[in-house]
Amino acid sequence: MKGFTEVVDLNRDVIQGNFTDATFAADLWEVFNNRGPIDYRDPERFFRRTFLTEGLRNLLEMAEKRLKGRGGDPVIQLQTPFGGGKTHSLIALYHKAKGEWGAKVIVIDGTALDPGTITLWGEMERQLRGKIEEFQGQYPPGREKLRALFEAHQPLLILIDEVLEYITRADAIKVGDTTLATQTLTFIRELTGAVSSLDKTLLVVTLPSSETEVYDERIFYRIRNILGRMEKIYTPVQDHEVVSVIRARLIDNVNEYEVEKIVDEFLNYAEKEGILPKGVERSEYREKFIKSYPFQPEVIEVLYHRWGSYPTFQRTRGVLRLLAHVLYSLKDSKIPFIRLCDFDLSNEEIRRELVKHIGPQYDSVIASDITSSDASAKKVDKSLGKAYETFKLGTKAATAIFLYSFSGRGEVGATLEEIKLACAEIDVPSNIITEVLSKLKESALYLHSNAKYYFSTTPNLNKILLVMMENVTEDEMRNEERKILESIFSKGRGLFKVYIWPRRSSDIPDDKKLKLVVMDSDNEEAMGDILKNHGKSLRTNPNTLIFLCPDSSVRNSFNQFLRSKIALEKILKDETIKLTEQQRKEVEARVNENKKSAKGRVRDLYRAVYLPSREGFKKIDLGVHTYGMPIEPDREIWDELKEKGELLEEMPPEFLREKYLGDKDYVAVKDILESLYTTPGEVRIASEEVLVNCVRKGVAQGIFGYGVLKDNKPECLQIGRDLELELAENVILTKPEICKKPIEIAKVEEKVGEQPIEVPIPSPKPSISERRDKPEVTIPTYKILTYKELHLELKAKPGMISEIMRLVSSILKPKFRSLDMTITVKIQAGEGEITREDYEAEVREMLRQLKEKGVEILKEEPR
């Protein structure tokens, strides 16, 4: 789509930024005195840039009819809110009367005249006669004198603007036992009578539309009662005409063909996304959009009806002034049309036009949540990833919500659908706004939501939480982290003896049991001290130590979580914090959620395993915890070490022979065991039973012999048969060949004959070096019966999903390179209800995220 500046020609003043408050503030007195902006003084330019509304056309027709003596109402009251077009209409009457109709015009502006120096009747005589002769003094003339003056100057148009302000100030001036205000009200009564008695004289008076916009309600009601006897009330601008008025003032030319193309392309997107306003037909919205272009219809509606309901906003004038600033800020933009989200709240002029009606306290709200470099909305922009970052959807959504948040009538906030429409990008799926709002709710400090989203100066739960988080101490965090660690390992399987955050090396026993030492940092110097020392002594069994450390890259995010967890629990307990019912429910929900996720967060922090090695330490990263799986870090570490060959529950006899016996005649079993415990980097055994079973198996298979040292010489006692083994001091493993050396042959006395028989000694199996063309094998394998493929189909209740995941993750995944698993989940929910907005915001958004992660949505039928 083309940019809007390629489709419309902006007014010259808008392009150049040559506009002030006076540019859009019509001033009848300035025009009367040939001063002020040329666009108001010059009749031709004035009418070229004025949209003749139905009300203004009727007003001009009635005035012309009256001044030409063809009847019509003698007194007309113009009544609109401030900025609603009253003064603009008086200027139109002034130019028509002076030019086309050839009438004389009296102009009274209550803001320009000083009650202390001149009266309304004196000013009228001065304008008609050139001087004040007959109407001097502070007592008004009677009806007949007024009639005589006006009759001599017919056709005559009398325009009175802002008379209420003049009378209010006149109330302070004493005139005998009364005030000048009372005398002026008497004059207006006589004035209406005199005008009504003439056929070519017309009086037009402006008044505010309600008492909320007046200076003095008492005077307002009195003047309205006086005029109400014979007035005709006209409203110059109807609501549906505002867009045409705005376009006429700000836009010089429009390429209607291109406008229709842009609007139609947008409507195709909006229909596809389902974001058109409910109950509004495409054709109806299309007509509104074409009329309001380059502004999306909601821009005018929100500004005119919501912001325009503030008395200080001045309706049409306020909208014109604000939109002029918006157009100027976007004149170099390539956007096809202007949405609420395109208002740049960091622009000083735009922000001032808004904040002056709602209070300067909102400056800090805007900065904190929308415009500053570290504002919540800016963080959301970056969190959406590179695909969406350039669209700045966080800032756009927050801006749209802010503009929807205010109204003089109390109507505040925007629905999800309204925000989607206000931020619509044809290249972006509208559902992303659901995620944006979710992120804003988590981070913004002054954003509130119930059925609608809105900003307020009242801090939301995030702000309360932020203050409370700032007061969480380091000791509180450390104690909480330790408490979670202890709760995780207290339910361990006893695989390791666990020691959490030892303060000194002597806290860790120097025995032969496997120990998991949980450190509070990945400081290798601290780990090295524990590895080498046991208090003031040297540690003799360092290879029994396994260290678990926090991942420093995760520490900051975990600390943020921990602060939030502690702070939320404090908020819930602190009776001095007055939470709304909704906030209390939210805090309770978040506290419960944090309790559920705390162990997983700690597990993801403590993921770095350090093993003693000959060069220092070997690091193993456990990775992120698999969702749905039990949180058992000791079991995870055990299984990970087993898979990587760092921990053995079974030891192959071939490995023992190659590693420890080699070409030697024998090796002491106690030396093997001592090496496993004392040498950093050696393979670890689950217990001494691993070595015992390995020796028994090797002896039974003839891989090595079992014997003792006798006179410092190896003596083979058994080979080829199973044996009961105790790890005594002098037990050795020998080469099989030693068991073949001549020894005293066992004699078996038979009942028949006395010939001795020899007990055959089995031949030893060839060594690994003889069987393989490799100089060294770390852990030789031996034949095991295996399955090459596995096919399982399971039907399970929801609570068993995690157990199935454990089967896959912990058992099958390490053993099979190719693993394909498909889970079909059927969800049937009933006997309850969910709002369509919640379904859209939560359920459908979760389905969208699952779909992006590869989950196929087979059926979705909300009813």
N, C-alpha and C positions, 0 to 999 in steps of 0.2 A: 504493500500500500504506500501511496505517496505521503510525504510529510504534510501536515496541515498548512504550513507556510507556502507550499506549492499549489495549494488549492484555494486559499483565500488571500486577499490583500489586506494587511492590517492597516489601520488608520496611521497616518504619518506620525502623529504625536505618540502613539503607542510604540511604533518602531524605534523612534528616537528617545523614548523615555521622557518626553516633555509633557508630563502631566503631574498636577498637584491636586490637593483637595479641591481647589477652586475649579479645576477642569471639569469636575462632575457635580459641583455644588452650584446649581443655578441660583443667581442673585438678581432679583427683579430690580432692586434699587440701583445696582451697578449698571444694568442695561439702560435704565431710565436716564442715568447720568452719563451715558456713552462711555462707560469704563468696563474693565474686566475682559475675559477671553473673547476674541473675535467670533468664535463659534456661537456665542450667545447674542452678540451685538448686531452681527450682520444677518438680516432676515433670510437671505438666500442660503447662506451656509447653515443657518439654524434649522431651516425646514428640510434641507438636504440630509442632515444628520439626525432628524427626528422621525421616529416611526409614529405615524398617526394611528393611535389606538382607536378603538371604537368609541371609547369614552371621550377622547380628545376631539374626534370628528363631530360627535354630537354636540359637544360644548361649543365648538366654533360655529356650527350651524345655528344653534340656539342664540348665540351672541349676535351673529350677523342679522338674524331675523329680528331680534329685539331692537338693535341699533338702527335698523332701517324702518322701524315703525310698523312691523308686520306681526306684532304680538309677541308672545313668549314670556317667560318668567322674569320679573324685574330683579329678583335677588337669587343668586346661585351660590351655594356653599360647596367648596371642594374639600373633601374629607378623605384622607389616606394617612397611613403611618408616615413617620418622618422618612424622607427620601423616597416617597411613593409617587412623586410626579406633580405635586401641587404647584410649586413655584415654576416648574417647567411649563405647565399649562398656562399660568398667568403670562409668561413671556410670549407664548404663542398667541394669546389674545392681544397682547400689547402690539406685537408686530403686525398682526392682521388689521387691528383697528387703526393704527397709525398709517398703514400702507394702503391696503385694498379698500377698506371701508370708509376712510376719510373721517374718522371720529376723533374727538379729543379724548385724552386719557389722563386720569388722575391716578398716580401711583403712591400708595402708602405702604411703607415697610416698617413694621413695628420694631424691628431690631435696629434700624438706622436712625429713627427719630428719638430725640431726648425729651421725655415728658416735662423735664424741668425748664425747657426753653421754648417748646412749641407744642400746640395742641393739634389734634387731628383736623378739627374744623378750620383752624388757622392755616394749616398746610394746604388744605384743599382750596381755600380762597387764593392763597399765594400762587398755586400752580395754574389756576384759571385766570386770575386778574393780574398776576405779576407782583402783587403786593397784598399785605393784610390791612384791610381798612375796616370792614364791617364786623369781622369775626375775631376781634381781639378779646383778650381776657380768658379766664379759666372756666367761664360758664358757657355752655354750648348754645348756639342759635336754635330757634324753633323751626318747626317743619316748613312753615311758609317761607321763611328767609332762605332756607336751604333749597326749596323748590324753585324760588326765583333765580338763585344763582345757577342752578343746574340747567334750568329751562333755557337760559340765555346762551348756553354753550352746547346744546344738543346738536348731533348725537354725541353722547357722553358715556364713556366707559370708566367706571371706578373700580380699581383693583386694590384690594387690601390684603396684604400678606403679613403673617406673624403678628396679628393684632393682639393676641393673647399675651405676648411678652411685653408689649407696650403698656397694656392695662395693668399687668402685674406690677410693673415698676411705678406706674402712676398711683398705685394704691398707697404709696408712701408719702404722697404729696397732699398736704391738707388744703382744702378749699372750703372755707367757712366751717360749718359743722360736719362736712363730708370730706371726701377725698377726690382727687382728680380721676381716680378709677371709676367712682360712682358717676361723676359727671360724663365721663367718656362712654359708659354703658348707656346713660340717658341719651347721649348724642347718637349712638348707633340705632337706638329705637326710633328717634326722629328721622335719622338718615334713611332707614328702610321704608318709613312712611312716605318721605318725600320722593324717593326713587320710584315707589310703586304708583305714585300719582302722575308720572310722566310716561310718555310712550316711546321715547328714544333714549332712555337712560338705563344703564345696566350696572348693578353692583355685584361684584364677585369677591367673596371672602373665603379665606382658607382657615381651616381648623384641624387640629389633630383628630385621629379617628377614635381615640379612647382617652379616658382620664389618666391612664398610666403614663402618658407622654406629655402631660401638662405641668405648668409651673405651680398653679394654684387651682385646686379642684373647685373651690367655691366660685371663683370668677369664671371658670370654664362652663360650669352649669348655668350661670346667669346669662352669659353671652349666647350660649346655645339655645336657651329658652327664648331670648329676644329674637334671634334669627329664625328660630323654628316656627314662628307665626306665619311666615310667607316664603321661606326659602325653598329652593330646589337643590337636592344634594346630588352631586356627580362624583363618581370615582374615575379619575383619569386613566388608570392602568389596571386592567383585570389581570389575574394571576397568569392566565394562559398567554397573555401578550408580552410578558416580561422578556421572554427569549428574543422576540423581535426588536424590542427596545434596545436590548443589550447589543445585538448584532448591528443595529443601525448606528450605534455610538462607537463601537470598537472596530468594526469591519467595514472596509470600503467596497470590496467586490468579492463575489463568491462564484466559483465554478461549480454550478449545481450538478452538472453531469458527473464530475469527479467525486463530489460529495456522495451522490447516490451509489457510486461504485464502492467507495470505502464503507459506507453504512451497510450495504448488502453483504460485503465480505465479512464484516464484523458479525452481522446477524447470522450468517451461516455457521460461524464458529460458536456464537452464543447458543444457538439452538442445539447444536451438536453436544455442547457441554451442559446444557440444561440450566443456564444461568440467567435467562430472561426473567424479569419480575413476574411473580405469580399473578395470574389473572389478567395479564396484559398480552394481547395478541401481537404477533410479529408485525402486522401492518400498522397497528397503533404505535408500537415502539419506533418503528421505522419513520413514521411521520414526525414524531417528537424529535428524533435524533437529527433528521434532516433540517428541521427548523432551528435546533439549538447548535448545530455544527458551527465552529470546531469543538464545541463543548459537548461532552456526553450529557444526556438529559439530567442525570443525577447531580451534576455539578450545579446547575441552576436551581434545581429543586431544594438541595440541601442549603445552599447559600440564601436563597430568597425566603424559604419557608422556615428553616430552622434558625440560621443566624439572623435572618431578617426580622425575627420575632423579638430580638433585643432592641429596645427603643433607641439605643445609641448607634445601631448598625445602619439605620436610615435606608432600609429596604433596597429600592432600585439603585439609589446613589451609592450605597455601600457595596453592592454587588459589582457595579461598574468600576468603582475604584479598585477593589480587590482583583477583579479579573484583568484589569489593565496591567497591574503589577505581574500577574501570572503570565499573561501573554508576552510581556517584555522579557521575563526570565526565560521563556521557552522559544523565543523568536529564532534561535539558531538550532532548535531541536528538530529531529527527523521523525518524531512521533506522529502517527496519522490523525490523532484527535486527542483532546485534553480530558483526562479523568481526574477525579478527586485525588488519586494517589500521586499525580504529577505536580501537586502544589509543593514547592520547595520550602519547607519550614525553616531551613537554615538561612533563607533569604530574609534579611532584616526587614525590608519593606513589607513583604507578605506576612511575616510573623507579627509585625506590629499591627497590621490591619486586623488581625484576629485577636491577639492578646489584649488589646485595649478594651475589648468588650467583655472579657472573661476574667481579667485580672493578671497582674505581672507575675503572680506565683506560678503561673503555667509556663513561664520561661524555663524554670528548672525542670519541670516535667518533660517538656519538649527535648531539652538537652539530654537529660538522663536516659530517656527511652527511645529517642528518634534521631537526633541530629549530631550529637558529639561523636568523636572518633571511636570511643568505647561504649557508645549507646547500645542498649539491648538489641535494637533493630539492626544495627550494623553487624553485630555478632551473628544474628540470624542470617543475614545476607551471606556471610562467609561459610556458615555451617551447612548450607544447602549443596555445596560442591560446585565444581567449575561449570557444570552444565547450566546451572541456574544463577551463579554468583553475579553475572553481569546484569541480570534483570533487577537486582536489588529488591527482591520481593518482601524481605523483612521491613525495609524502610517504607516501601510503598503501602503495604498492608497497615502499618502503624500510622502512616499519614492519613490514609482513608478513614481509619477508625477515629483518629483525632477530630477530623472535620465532621464526622457523624456524632460526636460526643456532646454537642452543645445545642441548646435551644432555650429561648426565653419562655417557651410554653412547657418546659419540663420533659419533652420527648427527646431522649438521648440514646445513643448506642446504635450499632449496626449488627445485622444478622450475618451469618456465614455467607448467605447468598448475596447480600448487598456488598460485602467485602470482595467476594469473587468478581462481581460485576465491576466494582470500582477499580480493580487491579487487573482487569482482563487483558491478556496478551495472547494474540492469536497463535503464537509459536510455543505457548506453554500450556499444558493441561491445567484446567482450573483446580483440580483436586490437590495440586501442590500447595494451594493456599491453606488447606486444612492442616498440613504439616507445619506451614509457616506460623499459623495461629497457635498451634500446640507449643512450638518453640518460644514464641513471644510470651505465652502464659507462664512458661517456666523461667523466663529471664527478666521480663519487664517489671519495673518497680511500681508503676502507677496504673497499669492496665487491669481492668476488672471485667468479669464476664459472668453472666447468668444465662438469660436467653439471648442477650446481646453483648457485644464487646464495646467498652467505652473507657476513656481516660478520665481520671479524677486526681485532685491533689491529695486525696486520702491514700496513704501508702497501702499497697496490697500485701498479701502474705509474703511475696518475694522480698519486699522492702523490710518488713518486720524480721524476716529470716536473715536478711543481709546484716542488719544491725546486730542481731543475736549471734550470728556467726563470727562477727568481728570481736566478740567478747569471749569466744571459746578459747581456753588456754591450751598451751602445748602439753601440759601435764594431763589435762582432760582427754586430749586426743590420744596421747600415748597409752593412758590407762584403758581407753575404749578399744584401741587396736589390740592391746594385749588380751583383753577380755574375749574378743572375738577369736583370736588365735587359740586361746585355751579351750574355748568351746568347740572349735574344730577338731583339735587333737585329743580332746578328752574322750571322743567317741572313736578313737583310732582302733585299729585291729591288733595292736601290740606287735607290729612288725619291727618297729624301732623303739628304742627308748628315746623320748622326745624331751629336749631341753630348750626352753624359750628364753631368748635374750639373756644369755649368761653374762654376768658382770666381770667374771675373772675365769682364768683357765681352770682353776681348782673346782669350779662349779660342775665340771664335766668329769665323771669318773674315768679312770684309766683301766678299764677292764676289756674283756674280749667280746662284749655284746655290741651289736651294731647300734650306733647312736645317730639320731637326726638332730642337729644343732640349728635352731632357728635364730638367725642373726637379725639385728634391727637395721643393718645396712650391708652393702656388698664390699665392705672394707677388708681387703685381702690381708692387710697387716694384722688386723684383729683376729682373723681366721688363722693366720700363720702362727700367732702366739698360742692359740688353743691347740693347734696341731703339734707344736713342738714341746709345749710345756704342760705340766700338771702342777699348778702352784709353783713351788720353788724347785720341783724335780722335773727331769725330762720325761716326756710322755713316751711310754713303751709300746702302746698299741694305737698309733695314729691312723692306721688304715681302717679302723672301725668307725671313723668319723665321717659323716656326710653333712654338708652344710646347705641350708636353705635360706636364700637371701631375697629381699625385695628387689624388684626391677626398678631402677632409678627413673626410667622413662615413664613409668606409670605413677610414680609417687605423688606428683602434683594433683592429678585428677582424683587419686584416692583420698588425699588430704582434704580436697574440696568436698568429696562425698562424706567423709567422716565429720567435718565441721557441720555440714548440713544436718547429718543424722543427730548429732548431739544437740544442735540448736533447736531442731524441731521438737525433740523430746522435752527440752527446757520450756519452749513456748507452750506446750500442752500442759505442763505442770504449773506454769506461772499464772497465778490468779489475777495479777495486776494487769496482764495483757488482755484487753477486751476484744475478743474475737467474735465475729458474726457467726451465726449458726453454720453458714456455708463454709466459712474459713475453718471453723473447728473440725468439721467433717473432712475437709481437705487435709488438715494437719494430721488427723488420726489416720487417714488413708496413706499419707506419705510416710508416717512413722511405721506403720505396719509393712509397707512396701520396703522400706529401708532395712527393717529387721529380716525380711526374707532375702534380700539381696546382699546383706553385709558379708556373709561367709563367701559368697561368690566373688565379691569385690576384693576381699582379703586374699582369696586363692589366686586371683589374677595379678595381685601385687606380688605375692610370694611365689615366684615361678622360676627363679634362677637357682639351680642346683650346682654346688661346687664340690668336686671330688678331689681328694689329695692325689697328686701325681708326682712323678720324679722331677718335673720342671716347675712345680708349684701347685697350681690348681687347674682342673679341667672343668669347663662350664657346660652345663646342659640346660637348655631352655625348655620348660614344660609347655610353653605356649598358653593360649587362652583356654579357660575351662569350657568344656563342651556343654552347651545349654541342655538342661534336663537330666544330666548325669549327676550321680551323688557326689558331694564335695568331700573327697577323702584324699587329701594331698599325700598322706603317708603311703596309701595304696598306689596312687599315681606314680610316686617316686620309685617305689619298689618295682612296679611293672616296667617303668621306663628304663631303669638300670638293668633289669633282666633282659629286656629287648636289645639293649646296646652291649650286652655281654660284660657289663660291669659288676653284676651280682649273679651268683650261681645258686640255684636251689638243688641242682644236680651237677656233678663234675664228671666228665667222661674220663675213664682210666687212661686213654691214649694221651689226653691233655696232661695228666699228671706225670706220665712217663716222659713225654717230650720236654715238659717244662722243668721238671725237678730231677729226674733220674738221668736222662740223657745217656752219655757214654760212661757214666760212673758205674762202679760195681754195686753201689748201694747208696741209699739216702735215708737219713733218720726221719721218721714221720713227724716227730716233734719239731724238727727244723722246718719242714714244710708248713706246719701249722703256725709256727712262729713267724715265718716269712709272710704268710697271708695277713697276719695281724699287725706286724711291725713295719712292713715296707710300704710306704705311700705309692700308690699306683698299681699295686698288685690287685688281682681279681679278688672280689669279696665273696665270702660264703655266708649263706643264711645262718648256719650254725656249724658246730663241730661235726654234727651228724652227716653233713655233706661230704666231708673228707673221709669219715669212717665208711660210709656206704661206697664211696669211690674205691677205697682200698679193697674192701671185700669183693667188689665186682671185678676189679683188676686181677686179684689173686685167683678168683674162680675161673676167669677166662684165660689165665696163663699169661697175662700181659706183663706181669712182674710177680716176684715171689715175696713171701712174707717170712721174716726171720728176725734174728737178734744178732747182736755183736757178741762174739765170744773170743776173749783174748784179743780184742780190737780187730777181729776178723769176722766178716759176714757169714752167718750160718743160716741157710734157707730151711725153714721149718715146714712150709706148706706152699703148694701151688696147684692150680687145677681144680681146687675144691673150695666151697664156701667155708667161711670160718667165723667164729665169734671173735670180735676184735676189741681190745681195749688199748687206748693210746698210752701205753706205758713208756717209760723213759728210754728203754733200750730197743724199742720196736723199730725195725727198718724195712725198707722195700729193696729188693735185690733184682739184679738182672735175672731173667729166666735161666740163662746159661749156668749161673752159679748153682741153681737147683739141680743141674744135670751132672755135676761133678761127682766122682765116686764117693759114695758115702756108705755107711754100713747098711747092707741090704736087709730089709725087714724079713724076718723069717716067720713063716706060717706053718705051724705044725698041723699036718693032716692026720686024720685017723688011719688012713691007709698009706703006708710007706712013710719014710722019713726024709724024702727029698725036699730040700728047700725050694721055694718058688720066689722069683723076683717080682716086686710090685712095680709095674711100669710107671715111669715119670713122663707125663705128656711133653711133647716138643713145644717149645715156646713159639708164639706167633711172631712172624717177621715184624721188625720195627717199622715205625711210620716212615723213617728215612729210606728203608729198603723198599717199602710199598709205593712211595710217591717220589716223583722227581723234583722235590722241593727241599731246600735246606732246613726250613723251619715252618711249622704250622702252629698258629696261636692256640686254636681250640679245634682239634680234629673232630670230625663227625663220624658217627657210626650208624648203621642201618636201623631206621625206625619205620614202622608201618605208617603210611600217611594216606590222607584223602586229598586228591588234587582239586576237586570241585565240591561245592556245597550249595544246595538249593533249599531254602526254608520258606514256608508260608505260615504266618502266625495270625491268630485272631485274639485281640487283647482288649481289656478294659482300659479307659484313659489312664488310670493310676499305674499301669504296667508299662507305659511307653518308655519311661526312664530306664527300666530294667532291660528292655529290648535294646535301647540305645547303648547301654553298658556292654551288652553282648557284642554289639557291632564294633563299638569304639575300642574297648579294652581287649577283646579276645580275637575277633575275626580280622579287624583292620591291620594289626601288626603281622598277621600270617598270610594274607592274600593281597597281592598287588592290585588285582582287579576285584572291585567290590561295588556292586550296584544294589541299591536298596530303594524301594518305592513304598511309601506309606499312604494308604488311602484312608482319609478321615471323613467320617460321616457325622455331621452335627445337626441335630434336630432340637430346636429350642421352642418351648411353649410354656403356658401357664404364667405369663408375665407380659411385659411390653417394653419397648424401647422407642423413644421418639425418633422421628425421621431425621431430625438434625443430629442426634447422637449417633444414629446408624451411619449417616453420611460422614460424620466427623471421626468416628472411632472404628466401627466395624469395616466399612468400605475402605477407609484409609489403610487399615491393617492388611486387608486383602490386597490392596494395591502394592504395598511394600513386599508382601509375600510373593506376589506375581513377579515383581522385579527381581526377586531372588531365585526364580525358577519354579515356583510352585504353580501347578496348573489348577485353575479354578474350574472344576467340572460342573458345578451347579450353584446358582445364587438366586434364591427365591424368597425375598422378604414379603410377608403378607400382613 
